[in-house]
Amino acid sequence: MPVATGLDRFVREGAGRSAACPVGLVTHGAAVSADLVDAVSLLRTAGIRVKALFSPEHGLHGAMADGAAVADAVDPRWGLPIYSLYGATRQPSAEALAGLGGLLFDMQDVGVRFYTFISTLYYVLRAAADAGIPVTVLDRPNPLGGVTLEGPVLESAFSSFVGIVPIPVRYGLTVGELARTMNVPIGADLVVVPLSGWRREMGFEDTGLQWVPTSPAMPHLSTVYLYPGMCFIEGTNLSEGRGTALPFEICGAPWIDGYVLAAKLNALAMPGVRFRPTQFVPAVGSRYGGMLCGGVQVHVLDRVLCRPVTVGLQLIAAVKSLWPEAFAWRERSWEGAHSHFDLLMGTDRVRKGLDAGEDVEALVRSWDGSLGAFSEACQPYLLYP
């Protein structure tokens, strides 16, 4: 039997207790039942009085590009207001919450700190605490599993919407577990409807559930498995494959020889991955749009062994060493004065280390202590074996 999501369990076991109260639903198109019915339809059919919808980055249906502002709207099926949490505001307003007896949060996350759905969760908890209304999180699997942690813990100076709380890049919690840790300083009235049948060692392919794209650039499970490290390409002048069919699975630029790059990376014998030389042309509007790029495709041979953060850093280090005159960091982020790479990484220590020629494996080992401390601090909030 497939893992039962919080949505399926709530409808089956708890909807009757909540039917009398008008609620707002924070959701998106990837929040579906085991038989692929969307959360809005399922909850309303179950008698839940959903009175307002709140949408994250990419919009209610996941159609908008990364970073594109999303406007408020009205849902044509139900006539419900859709309040964008990635437009004029990123926190539900008091006006939008007026008359609601609570909020339901149901979004499929990808288990990576800079994927902004968890920043939306943070602001939802804050708004609910301010308004004095409860939040019920309908839990979903972390598609990367709940065992392996990667990357540095966010430093407070680098806090932004792509890194809102001090957690690692790959944090190993479900969205419900993360909500419990986030809520400690916030103090919202929080309930998590847990999964059933999920264990920490499971990848998404083990759950029996269907993967629904969470955004235009997250189309496949193979994308998710590489995203924690390949997203760092965004902080450079390389293409991360946006505007192609393989975002975050390919990487390159017009001045890269993919055969040379693949050979250098394969010589490192990183576990669980293999690099294949390739050429691609990003769509117009993407970085290097309409231009022929050389580069590599990263193939995940073993999800359990693969360490995508290491993969992404080794790829950047290899390009820097092979084409030092052509490579460049993206100088300024869309949010604040820090470079985009530093905001994604949650520190400037890694970029400065790579510029100084430090060994990637040494940089990775330097995080062991903070990852151990984070894992220990999370123990009281875990829900699954």
C-alpha positions in Angstrom: 0.0 0.0 0.0 1.2 3.5 -0.7 2.2 5.9 2.1 -0.9 7.8 3.3 -0.4 11.6 3.2 -1.7 14.0 5.8 -4.3 15.0 3.3 -5.6 11.5 2.8 -5.6 10.8 6.5 -7.3 14.1 7.4 -10.1 13.5 4.9 -10.5 9.9 6.1 -10.2 10.4 9.8 -10.4 14.0 10.8 -12.5 16.1 8.4 -15.7 15.7 10.3 -14.2 17.4 13.4 -13.3 20.5 11.3 -16.3 20.8 9.0 -18.0 23.5 11.0 -15.1 26.0 10.9 -14.4 28.2 7.8 -10.7 27.7 6.9 -8.1 29.1 4.6 -6.0 26.6 2.6 -2.4 27.2 1.8 -1.7 24.9 -1.1 -0.6 24.3 -4.7 -1.2 21.9 -7.6 1.2 19.2 -6.4 -0.9 18.7 -3.2 -2.9 15.8 -4.3 -4.4 12.6 -2.8 -3.1 9.2 -3.5 -5.5 9.0 -6.5 -4.4 12.4 -7.8 -7.3 14.5 -6.7 -6.3 18.1 -5.8 -6.5 19.2 -2.2 -9.1 21.9 -2.8 -11.6 19.5 -4.5 -11.0 16.7 -2.0 -11.4 18.9 1.1 -14.5 20.7 -0.2 -16.1 17.4 -1.2 -15.4 16.1 2.3 -17.4 19.0 3.7 -14.5 21.3 4.8 -15.6 24.9 4.6 -12.6 26.2 2.5 -13.3 29.9 2.2 -10.0 31.2 0.9 -6.9 29.9 -0.9 -3.3 31.1 -0.4 -0.7 30.3 -3.0 3.2 30.2 -2.9 5.9 30.9 -5.4 4.9 29.6 -8.9 1.2 30.1 -8.1 -1.7 27.8 -7.2 -1.1 25.6 -10.2 2.7 25.8 -10.3 2.8 27.4 -13.7 4.8 30.6 -13.0 8.5 30.8 -13.4 10.9 31.1 -10.6 11.1 34.5 -9.1 8.0 35.7 -11.0 5.6 37.8 -8.9 2.2 36.1 -8.6 -0.9 38.3 -8.3 -4.1 37.7 -6.2 -6.8 36.1 -8.2 -10.2 34.2 -8.0 -10.3 30.5 -8.5 -12.6 29.9 -11.5 -13.8 26.5 -10.3 -14.9 27.5 -6.8 -15.1 31.2 -6.9 -12.7 31.4 -4.0 -10.3 34.3 -3.5 -6.6 33.3 -4.0 -4.3 35.4 -2.0 -0.7 35.3 -3.3 2.1 34.8 -0.8 4.6 35.6 -3.5 3.5 38.9 -4.8 2.8 42.1 -2.9 3.2 40.3 0.4 4.7 37.0 1.6 2.7 36.7 4.8 -1.1 36.3 4.9 -2.6 39.7 5.8 -5.0 40.3 8.7 -7.6 41.2 6.1 -7.2 37.9 4.3 -7.4 35.9 7.6 -10.5 37.8 8.8 -13.4 35.5 9.4 -11.3 32.3 9.2 -11.3 29.9 12.1 -8.0 28.3 11.0 -5.5 27.6 8.3 -4.7 24.3 6.6 -1.3 24.0 5.0 -0.7 21.3 2.4 2.2 21.6 0.0 4.7 19.0 -1.4 8.1 20.2 -0.4 11.4 19.0 -1.9 13.5 18.8 1.2 15.9 21.7 0.4 16.3 24.9 2.4 16.2 27.3 -0.5 13.0 26.0 -2.1 10.7 28.8 -0.9 7.7 26.8 0.1 9.2 26.4 3.6 9.7 30.1 3.9 6.0 30.5 3.1 5.3 28.0 5.9 7.3 30.1 8.3 5.3 33.2 7.4 2.0 31.3 7.7 2.9 30.3 11.2 3.8 33.8 12.1 0.6 35.2 10.7 -1.5 32.6 12.4 0.2 33.3 15.7 -0.5 37.0 15.3 -4.2 36.4 14.4 -4.7 33.8 17.1 -5.9 31.1 14.8 -4.7 27.5 14.6 -2.6 26.0 11.8 -3.0 22.4 10.7 -0.2 21.0 8.5 -1.1 18.0 6.4 2.2 16.2 6.2 3.9 14.9 3.1 7.0 12.8 2.5 10.4 14.5 2.2 11.3 13.2 -1.3 15.0 13.1 -0.4 14.3 10.9 2.7 14.9 11.8 6.3 18.4 10.3 7.0 21.1 12.3 5.1 21.9 15.9 5.9 24.1 18.1 3.7 25.4 21.6 3.5 26.2 24.2 6.1 23.5 25.4 8.5 22.3 28.9 7.5 24.1 31.8 9.2 21.7 34.5 10.4 23.5 37.2 8.4 22.5 35.4 5.2 18.8 35.0 6.0 16.4 35.6 3.1 13.4 34.1 1.4 15.7 31.4 0.1 16.9 30.7 3.6 14.6 31.7 6.3 15.6 29.6 9.3 19.0 28.0 10.5 18.8 24.6 8.9 21.1 22.8 6.5 20.7 22.9 2.7 19.4 19.3 2.8 17.6 19.1 6.2 16.1 15.6 6.4 12.7 16.5 7.8 9.2 16.3 6.5 7.3 19.6 6.2 5.3 18.7 9.4 8.5 18.0 11.4 10.0 21.2 10.1 6.9 23.1 11.1 7.3 21.8 14.6 10.9 23.0 14.8 10.1 26.4 13.2 7.2 27.0 15.5 9.2 26.9 18.8 10.0 30.6 18.8 6.8 31.5 17.0 4.3 29.8 19.3 1.4 29.3 16.8 -1.4 26.8 17.7 0.0 24.1 15.5 -1.3 20.6 14.7 0.4 18.2 12.3 -1.6 15.4 10.7 1.2 12.8 10.2 1.9 10.4 7.4 1.3 6.7 7.9 3.6 4.1 6.5 6.6 6.5 5.9 10.1 5.8 7.3 13.1 8.0 7.2 15.1 5.9 4.8 12.4 6.2 2.1 12.9 8.1 -1.1 9.8 9.3 -2.9 10.0 6.4 -5.2 9.5 4.1 -2.2 6.2 5.7 -1.2 3.9 4.3 -3.9 2.8 7.9 -4.6 3.0 9.7 -7.9 5.4 12.6 -8.3 3.6 15.8 -9.4 5.8 18.7 -10.6 6.0 21.3 -7.8 7.2 24.0 -10.2 8.1 24.4 -13.9 11.7 23.5 -13.2 11.0 20.5 -10.9 9.4 18.1 -13.5 11.0 14.8 -12.5 12.1 12.9 -9.4 15.6 12.8 -10.9 15.5 16.6 -10.9 14.7 16.6 -7.1 17.6 14.3 -6.3 20.1 16.7 -7.9 18.5 20.0 -7.0 20.2 20.4 -3.5 23.6 20.9 -5.3 22.8 21.8 -8.9 20.8 24.8 -7.8 24.1 26.5 -6.8 24.8 26.8 -10.5 22.3 29.7 -10.3 24.9 31.7 -8.4 27.3 31.5 -11.3 27.4 32.5 -15.0 26.7 28.9 -16.0 23.3 27.7 -17.3 21.6 25.3 -14.8 19.4 24.0 -17.6 16.4 26.2 -17.1 14.7 26.6 -20.5 15.4 23.0 -21.3 13.7 19.7 -20.6 16.3 18.8 -18.0 16.6 21.8 -15.5 19.2 21.1 -12.7 20.2 17.9 -14.5 22.4 19.6 -17.1 24.8 22.4 -16.8 27.0 24.3 -19.2 27.8 27.4 -21.2 28.8 28.3 -24.7 32.5 28.3 -23.8 32.5 24.8 -22.1 33.8 21.6 -23.7 31.6 19.0 -22.3 34.0 16.1 -23.0 36.8 17.8 -21.0 34.5 18.6 -18.1 32.9 15.1 -18.0 36.3 13.5 -18.0 37.5 15.7 -15.1 34.4 15.0 -13.0 34.2 11.3 -13.7 37.9 11.0 -12.6 36.7 12.0 -9.1 34.6 8.9 -8.9 31.9 10.5 -6.8 29.6 7.8 -5.5 26.1 7.4 -7.1 26.6 9.7 -10.1 28.1 9.7 -13.6 28.7 12.7 -15.9 27.9 12.6 -19.6 29.1 15.2 -22.1 26.2 17.0 -23.8 25.1 20.0 -25.8 21.9 22.0 -25.3 20.2 25.2 -26.3 18.2 27.0 -23.6 14.9 28.6 -24.5 15.0 32.3 -25.3 14.5 34.2 -22.0 16.7 31.8 -20.1 20.4 32.3 -19.5 22.2 31.8 -22.8 18.8 31.5 -24.5 19.1 30.5 -28.1 22.8 29.7 -27.8 24.5 26.4 -28.1 26.0 25.4 -24.8 28.5 22.6 -24.1 28.3 20.9 -20.7 27.4 17.8 -18.9 24.3 15.9 -17.8 24.5 14.4 -14.3 23.0 10.9 -14.1 22.0 9.6 -10.7 23.0 5.9 -10.5 22.3 5.4 -6.8 20.1 7.9 -4.9 21.2 6.7 -1.5 24.9 7.1 -2.3 24.6 10.3 -4.2 25.5 13.5 -2.3 24.1 16.3 -4.5 25.6 19.2 -2.6 29.1 17.7 -3.1 28.3 17.1 -6.8 27.3 20.7 -7.3 30.4 22.1 -5.6 32.7 19.7 -7.4 31.2 20.8 -10.7 31.7 24.5 -10.0 35.2 23.8 -8.8 36.0 21.9 -12.0 34.7 24.6 -14.3 36.7 27.3 -12.3 39.9 25.3 -12.7 39.4 24.5 -16.4 38.0 27.9 -17.6 39.2 30.4 -14.9 39.0 33.4 -17.2 35.5 32.7 -18.4 33.9 31.6 -15.1 32.3 34.2 -12.8 30.1 34.4 -9.8 26.7 36.1 -10.1 27.5 39.3 -8.3 24.2 40.4 -6.7 21.1 38.5 -5.6 17.6 39.7 -6.3 17.3 39.9 -2.5 19.8 42.0 -0.6 23.5 42.8 -1.0 24.9 39.3 -0.7 25.7 37.3 -3.8 23.1 34.8 -4.9 25.4 31.9 -4.3 26.0 33.0 -0.7 22.3 33.3 0.0 21.7 29.8 -1.4 24.6 28.4 0.6 23.7 30.3 3.7 27.3 31.5 4.2 30.1 33.2 2.2 32.6 30.7 3.6 32.2 28.2 0.7 32.5 30.8 -2.1 35.6 32.3 -0.5 37.0 28.8 0.0 36.5 27.8 -3.6 38.1 31.1 -4.8 41.1 30.2 -2.6 41.4 26.8 -4.1 40.3 24.9 -1.0 39.5 21.2 -1.5 35.7 20.6 -1.9 35.9 17.5 0.3 37.5 19.5 3.1 34.8 22.1 2.9 32.2 19.4 3.1 33.8 17.8 6.1 33.9 21.2 7.9 30.1 21.0 8.2 30.1 17.7 10.2 29.9 19.3 13.6 27.0 21.7 12.8 25.1 18.9 11.1 25.4 16.7 14.1 24.3 19.5 16.4 21.3 20.2 14.1 20.3 16.5 14.0 20.4 16.3 17.8 18.4 19.5 18.3 15.6 18.1 16.0 15.1 14.9 17.9 12.2 16.1 20.1 10.2 17.2 16.9 10.6 14.0 14.8 7.4 12.1 14.0 8.7 9.0 12.1 11.2 6.1 12.7 
